[in-house]
Amino acid sequence: MILPDTSIWIEFFRGREPVLTALADLMEGGEVVAVEWVFGELLQGTRSVQERRVISSYWSNLPKVGAGPGGPGGIWIRAGIHSAEQGFLSRGVGLIDAAILLSAIEGGAQLWTLDKKLARVVPDALLFRG
């Protein structure tokens, strides 16, 4: 399974290759999972009702990861702990990105990102390279 972060979805919705075709193929093959905070970020940047409908449609139809128990506390608490243990903040990786990464780890998915700071903290085996 592949968990695309916000940067990948932005490229997809803008119709930019090679992300457009690669993500479409992965979705068609049932290989894409979503997390709520990525789609929250996407919805925050919408400029029209139509954009919100399109993004919401993808959210509704994709399998989800990231909300399960996975340990003590909710995802935000676990992400904060994981971030502190790994020193993410001093490497320019914030809490949302830490939660995206932790969701990939806990969900057994590879993370696909164009964010260079985030990519630097993702274990090599978990980084999807498109």
C-alpha positions, 0 to 999 in steps of 0.5 A: 500500500502507498500513502501519498502525502499532501505534496503528491495529491497537489501535483495530482490535482494540478494534473502534473506528470509523472504524478498524475499517471502514477497515482491514478494507476496506483488508485486503479490497482487499489494500492492507495490509502489515505489519512484524514489530515492530508485531506484536511490540508487539501480541503483547507486550500480549496477555492471553490465548492467544486474543488471541495467536492472533488477532494471529498469524493476521493476521501470518501472512496479511498481506504483509510489508515492512521486512526487506529489505536496503535499504542498509548494515546491517539495518533497526535500523541503518538506522533509527538512522541515519535517526533521527539524520539527521532528529533524531527522538529530540529530537522524541520519536520512538523507534527502533521508530517510526523503523523503522516509518517507514523500512519504509514508505519502503523498502517504498513504502507510506504510513504510517497512525498515530494517534501525533501525534509520529510523524505530525509526522515523516512526509513528507506524501506518505507519511502515510495519513489514513484 
